Amino acid sequence: MSFDIPDFLPALPEIAVLGMGCVLLLAVAYGGRQSGKIAYWITQLTLVIAALLTFYSLDYSSQSVTFNGSYIKDSLSDTLKLFIYIIVFGVFLYSRDYLQARALDKGEFYVLGLFGVLGMMVIASAHHFLTLYLGLELLSLNQYAMVALLRNNRWASEAAMKYFVLGALASGMLLYGMSMIYGVTGDLHVAAVAEGIGGSGNSQVLVFGVVFIVVGLAFKLGAVPFHMWLPDVYHGAPTAVTLYIGTAPKIAAFALLMRLLVEALGEVQPHWQDMLIVLSVLSMAIGNVVAIAQTNLKRMLAYSTIAHVGFLLLGILTGTGVGYAAAMFYIIVYALMSLGSFGMIIFLSRSDFEADRLEDFKGLNERSPWFAFMMLILMFSLAGVPPTVGFYAKWAVIMAIIDKGLIWLAVVAVLFSVIGAFYYLRVIKFMYFDSSAEKISLSERADFRWCMSANGLAMLGLGIFPGALMGLCVAVLG
């Protein structure tokens, strides 16, 4: 029996994050009263180190497969990881004062968040079904614990329990589907599964395996009709945790779709395309219509997420390089828009006040015209109003569907986008046309203000000059 030592170099960013995560655990355990501050700086430093390691090993002309074929370093994984680092860096920066004000800055949030980043990195580089599953569980378990950070809060406990039970159900579905695919192909390596499916015909076991995998993915994404956990989790969790869950993990979810459906199960695309069409239409319809009735901004953004998942699936179901690139562009832009939107809730919140109702944004223009303008750009972008980047993202996905010949689906997407614009414009109406009795001045650290301003302006800048980001997505997937 021989044992080949794998090439560890491609996985250097993951190894660095894991090592720094262990250092972080020790710092939190022995940091005393300063553990929160120490944890914050260690996590931010770790993300910078991981970004530098990933960036300097970037090579779009080649790919490396190691760990007995279960890990791949390619242009897709490297690009997605870089955006994950940037977004989680912003999440930690926005959350710092929020956690301190609620005595939640003892380090647990940063420990769980950093190991969640490791899970996302594993998903992005997975080249084996079990590696995908391990990365997904590493991310999910950390998110379950983060939702329950407010242990004595009934809403947070209920949300964590609901998230855990439904997340476990989704994992079971996914694992069952993978076992069926293994039964057909005799292998779990992504490349071997793709090759095995090509020669297996359309067996019933294979079709059932695809169905279970799509159902598991739909649960994880929060697509209708498997979406009921998402509004309760977004509402019940502390806003800093909602900010984390609603941003970077969406990019990891895109990587999961690409590795499982496109790379491994691409040969049976007609089977999963029909299912994705149904999920997409239902998600856009239910997400946009139900969001109109919400008075809580976090719940409104949760239903908005469901609608945006529908748009993401539109790009995937085309089965073309252009569609995948449009979907990648869409999910990166969505994560940035979501980062700014939840960041604004944190901006308005105080130690004894959670600014998560729509009424809390009344008269924001009188209190802070600049940040009201930032929120306006973010809402316009989420609604898909030109010249923001949200408009270009929607346009790219719709054009990919039209190129595929699915005209009716493009019309449905445009129709629900118009309906969805109502609840985003309602936030703008509250900010600019209503007055508030709230006169407390808004104050945040300079780094928060600079980051929020950059976040908002980026939505405008990327909308006017989308070529670079779209060119990157096309170079990776087109």
C-alpha positions as CSV (number, residue, x, y, z in Angstrom):
1,M,0.0,0.0,0.0
2,S,1.5,3.3,-1.0
3,F,0.7,6.8,0.2
4,D,1.4,9.8,-2.0
5,I,2.0,13.1,-0.3
6,P,-0.5,15.6,-1.8
7,D,0.6,19.0,-3.2
8,F,-0.3,21.4,-0.4
9,L,0.6,24.6,-2.3
10,P,-2.7,25.1,-4.1
11,A,-4.5,25.0,-0.7
12,L,-2.2,27.5,1.0
13,P,-5.1,30.1,1.6
14,E,-7.2,27.4,3.3
15,I,-4.3,26.3,5.4
16,A,-3.5,29.9,6.4
17,V,-7.2,30.5,7.4
18,L,-7.3,27.3,9.4
19,G,-4.0,28.1,11.2
20,M,-5.1,31.7,12.0
21,G,-8.5,30.3,13.1
22,C,-6.7,28.2,15.7
23,V,-4.7,31.2,16.8
24,L,-8.0,33.1,17.1
25,L,-9.5,30.4,19.3
26,L,-6.5,30.8,21.7
27,A,-6.7,34.6,21.6
28,V,-10.4,34.5,22.5
29,A,-9.9,32.0,25.2
30,Y,-7.1,33.9,26.9
31,G,-7.8,37.5,25.8
32,G,-9.9,38.4,28.8
33,R,-11.9,41.6,28.4
34,Q,-10.0,42.6,25.3
35,S,-10.9,39.3,23.5
36,G,-13.5,41.0,21.2
37,K,-11.0,43.6,20.0
38,I,-8.2,41.1,19.5
39,A,-10.5,38.8,17.7
40,Y,-11.7,41.5,15.3
41,W,-8.1,42.5,14.3
42,I,-7.0,38.8,13.9
43,T,-10.0,38.0,11.6
44,Q,-9.4,41.1,9.5
45,L,-5.7,40.3,9.3
46,T,-6.5,36.7,8.3
47,L,-8.7,37.8,5.5
48,V,-6.0,40.1,4.2
49,I,-3.4,37.3,4.3
50,A,-5.8,34.9,2.5
51,A,-6.5,37.5,-0.1
52,L,-2.8,38.1,-0.8
53,L,-2.1,34.4,-1.0
54,T,-4.9,33.9,-3.4
55,F,-4.1,36.9,-5.5
56,Y,-0.4,36.1,-5.9
57,S,-1.1,32.5,-6.9
58,L,-3.8,33.7,-9.4
59,D,-3.3,32.0,-12.8
60,Y,-6.3,32.0,-15.2
61,S,-4.4,29.9,-17.8
62,S,-4.1,26.7,-15.7
63,Q,-5.7,24.7,-12.9
64,S,-4.3,22.4,-10.2
65,V,-6.0,19.3,-8.8
66,T,-4.7,17.8,-5.6
67,F,-5.6,15.8,-2.5
68,N,-6.4,12.7,-4.6
69,G,-8.6,14.7,-7.0
70,S,-10.9,16.2,-4.3
71,Y,-9.6,19.8,-4.4
72,I,-9.2,22.1,-7.4
73,K,-7.6,25.5,-7.8
74,D,-8.9,27.2,-10.9
75,S,-10.0,30.6,-12.1
76,L,-13.5,30.1,-10.7
77,S,-12.4,29.2,-7.2
78,D,-9.8,31.9,-6.9
79,T,-12.1,34.7,-8.2
80,L,-15.0,33.7,-5.9
81,K,-12.7,33.4,-2.9
82,L,-11.4,37.0,-3.5
83,F,-14.9,38.3,-3.5
84,I,-15.8,36.3,-0.4
85,Y,-12.8,37.9,1.5
86,I,-13.8,41.4,0.5
87,I,-17.4,41.0,1.5
88,V,-16.7,39.3,4.8
89,F,-14.1,42.0,5.6
90,G,-17.0,44.5,5.1
91,V,-19.3,42.4,7.3
92,F,-16.9,42.4,10.2
93,L,-16.2,46.1,9.8
94,Y,-19.9,47.0,9.8
95,S,-20.7,44.6,12.7
96,R,-18.0,45.8,15.2
97,D,-19.8,48.6,17.0
98,Y,-23.1,46.8,16.8
99,L,-21.7,43.8,18.6
100,Q,-19.9,46.0,21.2
101,A,-23.2,47.9,22.0
102,R,-25.0,44.6,22.7
103,A,-22.1,42.9,24.6
104,L,-21.7,40.3,21.9
105,D,-18.1,41.2,21.1
106,K,-16.5,38.4,23.1
107,G,-15.0,36.8,20.0
108,E,-17.5,34.1,19.2
109,F,-19.0,36.0,16.2
110,Y,-15.5,36.3,14.7
111,V,-14.5,32.7,15.4
112,L,-17.7,31.4,13.8
113,G,-17.5,33.8,11.0
114,L,-13.9,32.9,10.1
115,F,-14.5,29.2,10.2
116,G,-17.6,29.9,8.0
117,V,-15.2,31.6,5.5
118,L,-13.1,28.4,5.5
119,G,-16.3,26.4,4.7
120,M,-17.0,28.8,1.8
121,M,-13.4,28.4,0.5
122,V,-13.7,24.6,0.6
123,I,-17.0,24.7,-1.4
124,A,-15.4,27.0,-4.0
125,S,-12.5,24.6,-4.5
126,A,-14.3,21.3,-4.0
127,H,-13.8,18.7,-6.8
128,H,-15.4,15.8,-5.0
129,F,-19.0,15.4,-3.7
130,L,-17.8,14.7,-0.1
131,T,-15.5,17.8,-0.2
132,L,-18.5,19.8,-1.3
133,Y,-20.6,18.3,1.5
134,L,-17.9,18.9,4.2
135,G,-17.5,22.5,3.1
136,L,-21.3,23.1,3.1
137,E,-21.6,21.6,6.6
138,L,-18.7,23.6,8.0
139,L,-20.4,26.7,6.7
140,S,-23.9,25.7,7.9
141,L,-22.9,24.7,11.4
142,N,-21.2,28.0,12.0
143,Q,-24.3,29.9,10.7
144,Y,-26.7,27.9,13.0
145,A,-24.6,28.9,16.0
146,M,-24.3,32.5,14.9
147,V,-28.1,32.8,14.7
148,A,-28.4,31.7,18.3
149,L,-25.8,34.3,19.6
150,L,-28.5,36.1,21.6
151,R,-29.2,33.0,23.8
152,N,-31.9,34.6,25.9
153,N,-33.8,36.1,23.0
154,R,-36.9,34.0,22.1
155,W,-36.9,35.1,18.4
156,A,-33.2,34.3,17.9
157,S,-33.6,30.8,19.6
158,E,-36.7,30.0,17.5
159,A,-34.9,31.1,14.3
160,A,-31.8,29.1,15.2
161,M,-33.9,26.0,15.9
162,K,-35.9,26.4,12.6
163,Y,-32.7,27.0,10.6
164,F,-31.0,23.9,12.2
165,V,-33.9,21.5,11.6
166,L,-34.6,22.6,8.0
167,G,-30.8,22.9,7.2
168,A,-30.4,19.3,8.5
169,L,-33.3,18.2,6.3
170,A,-31.7,19.9,3.3
171,S,-28.4,18.2,4.0
172,G,-30.1,14.9,4.2
173,M,-31.7,15.4,0.8
174,L,-28.5,16.5,-0.8
175,L,-26.6,13.5,0.7
176,Y,-29.3,11.1,-0.5
177,G,-29.1,12.5,-4.0
178,M,-25.3,12.2,-4.0
179,S,-25.6,8.5,-2.9
180,M,-27.9,7.8,-5.8
181,I,-25.5,9.5,-8.2
182,Y,-22.7,7.3,-6.7
183,G,-24.9,4.2,-7.3
184,V,-25.1,5.1,-11.0
185,T,-21.6,6.3,-11.7
186,G,-19.6,4.4,-9.1
187,D,-17.6,7.5,-8.2
188,L,-17.9,10.8,-6.4
189,H,-15.2,12.8,-8.1
190,V,-16.8,15.7,-10.1
191,A,-14.9,14.9,-13.3
192,A,-15.6,11.1,-12.9
193,V,-19.3,11.7,-12.2
194,A,-19.6,13.8,-15.4
195,E,-17.9,11.1,-17.4
196,G,-19.9,8.3,-15.8
197,I,-23.2,10.0,-16.4
198,G,-22.3,10.4,-20.1
199,G,-22.3,6.7,-20.5
200,S,-25.1,5.7,-18.2
201,G,-28.1,6.8,-20.3
202,N,-31.1,8.2,-18.5
203,S,-31.7,5.7,-15.7
204,Q,-34.5,6.4,-13.2
205,V,-32.0,6.2,-10.3
206,L,-30.0,9.0,-12.0
207,V,-33.1,11.2,-12.4
208,F,-34.2,10.6,-8.8
209,G,-30.6,11.5,-7.7
210,V,-30.8,14.8,-9.7
211,V,-34.2,15.6,-8.1
212,F,-32.9,15.1,-4.6
213,I,-29.8,17.2,-5.3
214,V,-31.9,20.0,-6.7
215,V,-34.3,19.9,-3.8
216,G,-31.3,20.0,-1.3
217,L,-29.9,23.0,-3.2
218,A,-33.2,24.8,-3.3
219,F,-33.5,24.4,0.5
220,K,-30.0,25.8,1.0
221,L,-30.7,28.7,-1.4
222,G,-34.1,29.5,0.0
223,A,-35.9,29.1,-3.3
224,V,-39.7,28.7,-3.3
225,P,-41.3,26.3,-2.1
226,F,-38.4,25.6,0.3
227,H,-38.0,29.2,1.5
228,M,-40.0,29.4,4.7
229,W,-37.0,29.3,7.0
230,L,-35.4,32.4,5.4
231,P,-37.6,35.3,6.6
232,D,-37.7,34.0,10.2
233,V,-34.0,33.5,10.3
234,Y,-33.3,36.9,8.8
235,H,-35.7,38.5,11.3
236,G,-34.8,36.6,14.4
237,A,-31.0,36.7,14.1
238,P,-29.0,39.8,15.3
239,T,-28.6,42.2,12.4
240,A,-24.8,41.5,12.3
241,V,-25.5,37.8,11.8
242,T,-28.2,38.5,9.1
243,L,-25.6,40.7,7.4
244,Y,-23.2,37.7,7.4
245,I,-25.8,35.1,6.2
246,G,-27.2,37.4,3.5
247,T,-24.0,38.2,1.7
248,A,-20.9,36.0,1.3
249,P,-22.6,32.6,1.7
250,K,-24.6,33.5,-1.5
251,I,-21.4,33.5,-3.5
252,A,-20.5,30.0,-1.9
253,A,-24.0,28.9,-3.0
254,F,-23.2,29.9,-6.5
255,A,-20.0,27.8,-6.4
256,L,-22.1,24.9,-5.1
257,L,-24.5,25.2,-8.0
258,M,-21.6,25.4,-10.5
259,R,-19.7,22.4,-9.1
260,L,-22.7,20.1,-8.7
261,L,-25.1,21.0,-11.5
262,V,-22.9,22.4,-14.2
263,E,-19.6,20.5,-13.8
264,A,-20.8,17.1,-12.4
265,L,-24.4,16.9,-13.8
266,G,-24.0,19.0,-17.0
267,E,-24.8,16.0,-19.1
268,V,-28.4,15.8,-17.7
269,Q,-29.0,19.6,-18.0
270,P,-32.5,19.1,-19.6
271,H,-33.6,17.3,-16.4
272,W,-32.6,20.0,-14.0
273,Q,-33.4,22.9,-16.3
274,D,-37.1,22.2,-16.1
275,M,-36.9,22.0,-12.3
276,L,-35.0,25.3,-12.1
277,I,-37.5,27.0,-14.3
278,V,-40.3,26.1,-11.9
279,L,-38.2,27.1,-8.8
280,S,-37.2,30.4,-10.5
281,V,-40.7,31.5,-11.5
282,L,-42.1,30.6,-8.1
283,S,-39.3,32.4,-6.3
284,M,-39.6,35.6,-8.3
285,A,-43.4,35.6,-7.9
286,I,-43.7,34.7,-4.1
287,G,-40.6,36.7,-3.2
288,N,-41.7,40.0,-4.8
289,V,-45.4,39.8,-4.0
290,V,-45.0,38.8,-0.3
291,A,-42.3,41.4,0.2
292,I,-44.8,44.2,-0.6
293,A,-46.8,43.2,2.6
294,Q,-43.8,43.4,4.9
295,T,-43.4,46.2,7.4
296,N,-40.1,44.9,8.8
297,L,-37.1,45.8,6.7
298,K,-35.2,42.6,7.5
299,R,-38.2,40.4,6.5
300,M,-38.6,42.6,3.4
301,L,-35.0,42.0,2.4
302,A,-35.4,38.3,3.2
303,Y,-38.3,38.0,0.6
304,S,-36.2,40.2,-1.7
305,T,-33.4,37.6,-1.4
306,I,-35.9,34.8,-2.4
307,A,-36.8,36.9,-5.5
308,H,-33.1,37.4,-6.3
309,V,-32.4,33.7,-6.0
310,G,-35.0,33.3,-8.8
311,F,-32.9,35.6,-11.0
312,L,-29.7,33.7,-10.1
313,L,-31.4,30.4,-11.2
314,L,-32.4,32.0,-14.5
315,G,-28.7,32.4,-15.4
316,I,-27.8,28.9,-14.4
317,L,-30.7,27.1,-16.2
318,T,-29.6,28.5,-19.6
319,G,-26.8,25.9,-19.6
320,T,-24.5,28.3,-21.6
321,G,-21.2,30.1,-20.7
322,V,-22.9,33.5,-21.2
323,G,-25.7,32.5,-18.7
324,Y,-23.2,31.2,-16.1
325,A,-21.2,34.5,-16.4
326,A,-24.3,36.5,-16.1
327,A,-25.3,34.5,-13.0
328,M,-21.8,35.0,-11.5
329,F,-22.0,38.8,-12.1
330,Y,-25.5,38.8,-10.6
331,I,-24.6,37.0,-7.4
332,I,-21.4,39.1,-6.8
333,V,-23.4,42.3,-7.3
334,Y,-26.3,41.0,-5.1
335,A,-23.8,40.3,-2.2
336,L,-22.5,43.8,-2.4
337,M,-26.0,45.3,-2.5
338,S,-27.1,43.2,0.4
339,L,-23.9,44.2,2.4
340,G,-24.8,47.9,2.0
341,S,-28.5,47.4,2.8
342,F,-28.0,45.5,6.0
343,G,-25.1,47.8,6.8
344,M,-27.5,50.7,6.8
345,I,-29.8,49.0,9.3
346,I,-26.7,48.7,11.6
347,F,-25.8,52.3,10.9
348,L,-29.2,53.4,12.2
349,S,-29.3,51.0,15.2
350,R,-28.2,51.8,18.7
351,S,-27.6,49.7,21.8
352,D,-31.2,49.7,22.8
353,F,-32.8,50.1,19.4
354,E,-32.9,47.9,16.3
355,A,-33.7,50.0,13.2
356,D,-35.3,47.1,11.3
357,R,-38.8,48.6,10.6
358,L,-39.5,50.6,7.5
359,E,-40.8,53.5,9.7
360,D,-37.3,53.7,11.2
361,F,-36.1,55.1,7.9
362,K,-38.5,58.0,8.0
363,G,-36.9,61.4,7.6
364,L,-33.4,59.9,7.1
365,N,-32.7,62.6,4.6
366,E,-33.1,65.3,7.2
367,R,-30.7,63.5,9.6
368,S,-28.1,62.5,7.2
369,P,-28.5,63.5,3.5
370,W,-25.4,61.7,2.4
371,F,-26.3,58.3,3.9
372,A,-29.9,58.7,2.7
373,F,-28.4,59.1,-0.8
374,M,-26.3,55.9,-0.2
375,M,-29.5,54.0,0.8
376,L,-31.3,55.4,-2.3
377,I,-28.5,54.1,-4.6
378,L,-28.7,50.7,-2.9
379,M,-32.5,50.5,-3.1
380,F,-32.4,51.6,-6.8
381,S,-29.8,48.9,-7.5
382,L,-31.8,46.2,-5.8
383,A,-34.9,47.3,-7.8
384,G,-32.9,47.3,-11.0
385,V,-33.2,51.0,-11.8
386,P,-30.6,52.4,-14.4
387,P,-27.8,53.4,-14.2
388,T,-27.1,51.3,-11.1
389,V,-25.4,48.0,-11.4
390,G,-28.5,46.1,-10.3
391,F,-30.1,47.1,-13.7
392,Y,-27.1,45.8,-15.6
393,A,-27.1,42.5,-13.7
394,K,-30.8,41.9,-14.4
395,W,-30.3,42.9,-18.1
396,A,-27.4,40.4,-18.5
397,V,-29.4,37.5,-17.1
398,I,-32.5,38.4,-19.1
399,M,-30.4,38.6,-22.3
400,A,-28.9,35.2,-21.6
401,I,-32.4,33.7,-21.3
402,I,-33.5,35.4,-24.6
403,D,-30.4,34.0,-26.4
404,K,-31.6,30.6,-25.2
405,G,-35.0,31.2,-26.8
406,L,-36.9,31.4,-23.5
407,I,-38.7,34.6,-24.4
408,W,-41.7,33.9,-22.1
409,L,-39.5,33.4,-19.1
410,A,-37.7,36.8,-19.8
411,V,-41.2,38.5,-19.9
412,V,-42.1,36.9,-16.6
413,A,-38.8,38.1,-15.1
414,V,-39.3,41.7,-16.3
415,L,-42.9,41.6,-15.0
416,F,-41.9,40.6,-11.5
417,S,-39.0,43.0,-11.5
418,V,-41.5,45.8,-12.1
419,I,-43.7,44.5,-9.3
420,G,-40.7,44.2,-7.0
421,A,-39.6,47.8,-7.5
422,F,-42.6,49.0,-5.4
423,Y,-41.3,47.9,-2.0
424,Y,-37.8,49.3,-2.7
425,L,-39.2,52.6,-3.7
426,R,-41.4,52.6,-0.6
427,V,-38.1,52.8,1.5
428,I,-37.0,55.8,-0.5
429,K,-40.4,57.5,0.0
430,F,-40.0,57.1,3.8
431,M,-36.5,58.6,3.7
432,Y,-37.3,61.6,1.5
433,F,-41.0,62.4,1.9
434,D,-41.9,61.5,5.5
435,S,-40.7,63.2,8.7
436,S,-39.5,61.4,11.8
437,A,-39.8,62.4,15.5
438,E,-36.3,60.8,15.9
439,K,-33.8,63.6,16.3
440,I,-30.8,61.7,17.6
441,S,-27.7,62.4,15.5
442,L,-26.1,59.5,13.7
443,S,-22.5,58.7,14.6
444,E,-20.3,56.0,13.5
445,R,-16.5,55.5,13.2
446,A,-14.8,57.0,10.2
447,D,-13.9,53.6,8.7
448,F,-17.5,52.6,8.8
449,R,-18.5,55.8,7.0
450,W,-15.8,55.4,4.4
451,C,-16.7,51.8,3.8
452,M,-20.4,52.5,3.5
453,S,-19.8,55.4,1.2
454,A,-17.6,53.2,-1.0
455,N,-20.2,50.4,-0.9
456,G,-23.0,52.7,-2.1
457,L,-20.9,54.5,-4.7
458,A,-19.6,51.2,-6.1
459,M,-23.2,50.3,-7.0
460,L,-23.3,53.4,-9.1
461,G,-19.8,53.1,-10.6
462,L,-20.2,49.4,-11.5
463,G,-23.5,50.3,-13.2
464,I,-21.9,53.0,-15.3
465,F,-18.8,50.9,-16.0
466,P,-19.8,47.2,-15.7
467,G,-17.3,46.0,-18.4
468,A,-14.4,45.1,-16.1
469,L,-16.5,42.9,-13.7
470,M,-18.5,41.4,-16.5
471,G,-15.2,40.8,-18.5
472,L,-13.8,39.0,-15.4
473,C,-16.9,36.8,-15.1
474,V,-16.8,36.0,-18.9
475,A,-13.1,35.2,-18.6
476,V,-13.8,32.7,-15.8
477,L,-17.0,31.1,-17.2
478,G,-17.8,32.4,-20.7
